[in-house]
């Protein structure tokens, strides 16, 4: 299924000069990964502490874009600048899950939101990423299939954050949106499992 992840090659190409500049300054891939995770926790904490300050939600779409850029940059540094490591692989996967959880759980605190759907969407997202990693465990590739992969979640939650920030009322649609994210996350999980099982082991 189509996914925002399909645009990654073009995004990576645009960020190669940034990665090269960081490598020249001695910045490691792991440092970028950790910085993105810690910044995600900070942004999530800000939104959790002041959920009723709607203008703060405008931070979310901007930060999610920067986080996607950081994720692409750390990948470039690892692959193309000799910084690939087992620690980096662990930090990359754990960092993504921690960051997603920190950034998306604050939606639970919005008055019009049924927290059940937000928590369900986050749990399914975590299981979906675990399912993608399991491809490598059984000797296949890491699966990034959609329709609700990491980049897709970032795009949708970023859009919702933008709408909240500009004062759009949440009543009547926000819970349907969260339920749809959870459902598409479940489809993603099943797609990744199915394609892992269909793939010939390396």
DOGU-308394 format. One record per residue (C-alpha): residue in three letters; x, y, z; residue number from 1. Coordinates in steps of 0.1 Angstrom, whole numbers. Each point is the difference from the previous one (the first is absolute). Layout:
R_ALA_X_Y_Z_NUM
...
//
This chain:
R_UNK_0_0_0_1
R_UNK_11_36_-6_2
R_UNK_18_16_28_3
R_UNK_18_33_8_4
R_UNK_31_-22_4_5
R_UNK_0_-4_-38_6
R_UNK_12_37_-2_7
R_UNK_31_-8_22_8
R_UNK_26_-4_-28_9
R_UNK_-7_36_-12_10
R_UNK_0_13_36_11
R_UNK_33_-18_7_12
R_UNK_16_15_-32_13
R_UNK_-8_35_12_14
R_UNK_15_-6_34_15
R_UNK_33_-16_-11_16
R_UNK_19_34_1_17
R_UNK_-13_5_36_18
R_UNK_12_-34_10_19
R_UNK_34_6_-17_20
R_UNK_4_33_20_21
R_UNK_-8_-17_33_22
R_UNK_24_-29_-8_23
R_UNK_28_26_-8_24
R_UNK_-6_15_35_25
R_UNK_2_-33_17_26
R_UNK_-37_-4_8_27
R_UNK_-9_-37_3_28
R_UNK_-31_-18_-13_29
R_UNK_-7_-11_36_30
R_UNK_2_36_13_31
R_UNK_-26_11_-26_32
R_UNK_-23_-29_10_33
R_UNK_3_8_37_34
R_UNK_-6_37_-6_35
R_UNK_-32_-7_-19_36
R_UNK_-13_-23_27_37
R_UNK_8_24_28_38
R_UNK_-16_29_-19_39
R_UNK_-31_-21_-6_40
R_UNK_-3_-7_37_41
R_UNK_3_37_7_42
R_UNK_-26_10_-26_43
R_UNK_-23_-27_13_44
R_UNK_4_12_36_45
R_UNK_-8_36_-10_46
R_UNK_-32_-11_-18_47
R_UNK_-9_-22_30_48
R_UNK_5_28_25_49
R_UNK_-19_26_-19_50
R_UNK_-25_-19_-23_51
R_UNK_-26_29_2_52
R_UNK_25_25_-14_53
R_UNK_-11_-7_-36_54
R_UNK_28_21_-16_55
R_UNK_26_-24_14_56
R_UNK_-14_-28_-22_57
R_UNK_14_19_-30_58
R_UNK_34_-12_12_59
R_UNK_-10_-36_-8_60
R_UNK_-1_1_-38_61
R_UNK_32_20_-2_62
R_UNK_18_-23_24_63
R_UNK_-12_-31_-17_64
R_UNK_14_12_-33_65
R_UNK_33_8_17_66
R_UNK_0_-34_17_67
R_UNK_-5_-18_-33_68
R_UNK_29_20_-14_69
R_UNK_21_-11_30_70
R_UNK_-10_-36_-5_71
R_UNK_11_2_-37_72
R_UNK_33_18_10_73
R_UNK_10_-27_25_74
R_UNK_-7_-27_-26_75
R_UNK_22_18_-25_76
R_UNK_28_4_26_77
R_UNK_-2_-37_9_78
R_UNK_-1_-13_-36_79
R_UNK_21_24_-19_80
R_UNK_25_13_25_81
R_UNK_10_-32_17_82
R_UNK_-19_4_32_83
R_UNK_-22_-31_-1_84
R_UNK_1_-19_33_85
R_UNK_-21_-25_20_86
R_UNK_-5_27_27_87
R_UNK_-13_24_-27_88
R_UNK_-25_-26_-13_89
R_UNK_-14_-4_35_90
R_UNK_-1_37_7_91
R_UNK_-17_6_-34_92
R_UNK_-29_-24_7_93
R_UNK_-4_8_37_94
R_UNK_3_37_-7_95
R_UNK_-28_-1_-25_96
R_UNK_-24_-18_23_97
R_UNK_8_22_30_98
R_UNK_-3_32_-22_99
R_UNK_-34_-11_-15_100
R_UNK_-13_-8_35_101
R_UNK_12_33_15_102
R_UNK_-14_21_-28_103
R_UNK_-34_-17_-5_104
R_UNK_-12_-9_35_105
R_UNK_-6_37_9_106
R_UNK_-30_-1_-23_107
R_UNK_-17_-20_28_108
R_UNK_-1_32_21_109
R_UNK_-21_20_-25_110
R_UNK_-36_4_13_111
R_UNK_-18_-12_-31_112
R_UNK_22_-31_-4_113
R_UNK_-9_-35_11_114
R_UNK_33_-12_14_115
R_UNK_-8_-36_-9_116
R_UNK_5_6_-37_117
R_UNK_33_19_5_118
R_UNK_14_-27_22_119
R_UNK_-11_-27_-23_120
R_UNK_15_17_-30_121
R_UNK_33_4_19_122
R_UNK_1_-37_11_123
R_UNK_-8_-12_-35_124
R_UNK_27_22_-14_125
R_UNK_26_-15_25_126
R_UNK_-11_-35_-10_127
R_UNK_2_9_-36_128
R_UNK_36_12_3_129
R_UNK_9_-32_19_130
R_UNK_-16_-20_-28_131
R_UNK_22_19_-25_132
R_UNK_31_-7_20_133
R_UNK_-9_-37_2_134
R_UNK_7_-3_-37_135
R_UNK_36_2_8_136
R_UNK_-3_-24_29_137
R_UNK_-12_-28_-24_138
R_UNK_27_8_-26_139
R_UNK_-20_23_-22_140
R_UNK_1_38_-5_141
R_UNK_-13_27_24_142
R_UNK_-36_7_-12_143
R_UNK_-12_36_-4_144
R_UNK_-33_-7_-17_145
R_UNK_-30_23_4_146
R_UNK_-26_13_0_147
R_UNK_8_13_35_148
R_UNK_37_-1_5_149
R_UNK_21_24_20_150
R_UNK_1_27_-27_151
R_UNK_-38_-3_-6_152
R_UNK_-7_3_37_153
R_UNK_22_31_2_154
R_UNK_-18_16_-30_155
R_UNK_-35_-7_15_156
R_UNK_8_10_36_157
R_UNK_18_30_-13_158
R_UNK_-31_11_-20_159
R_UNK_-22_-6_30_160
R_UNK_24_20_22_161
R_UNK_-1_29_-26_162
R_UNK_-38_0_0_163
R_UNK_-1_1_38_164
R_UNK_25_28_0_165
R_UNK_-20_22_-23_166
R_UNK_-31_-5_20_167
R_UNK_-20_-25_-20_168
R_UNK_-26_-17_23_169
R_UNK_7_-36_8_170
R_UNK_-36_-10_7_171
R_UNK_-16_-24_-24_172
R_UNK_32_-13_-18_173
R_UNK_30_-4_22_174
R_UNK_-10_-34_14_175
R_UNK_-9_-13_-34_176
R_UNK_35_11_-12_177
R_UNK_17_-18_29_178
R_UNK_-21_-31_-6_179
R_UNK_10_1_-37_180
R_UNK_37_4_9_181
R_UNK_-3_-31_23_182
R_UNK_-18_-20_-27_183
R_UNK_25_9_-27_184
R_UNK_28_-8_25_185
R_UNK_-15_-35_3_186
R_UNK_-1_-4_-38_187
R_UNK_37_11_0_188
R_UNK_9_-26_26_189
R_UNK_-17_-27_-20_190
R_UNK_16_11_-32_191
R_UNK_35_-1_15_192
R_UNK_-6_-35_15_193
R_UNK_-14_-13_-33_194
R_UNK_29_14_-21_195
R_UNK_26_-13_25_196
R_UNK_-15_-35_-2_197
R_UNK_-1_2_-38_198
R_UNK_36_13_-4_199
R_UNK_27_-25_-8_200
R_UNK_25_-1_29_201
R_UNK_35_14_-8_202
//
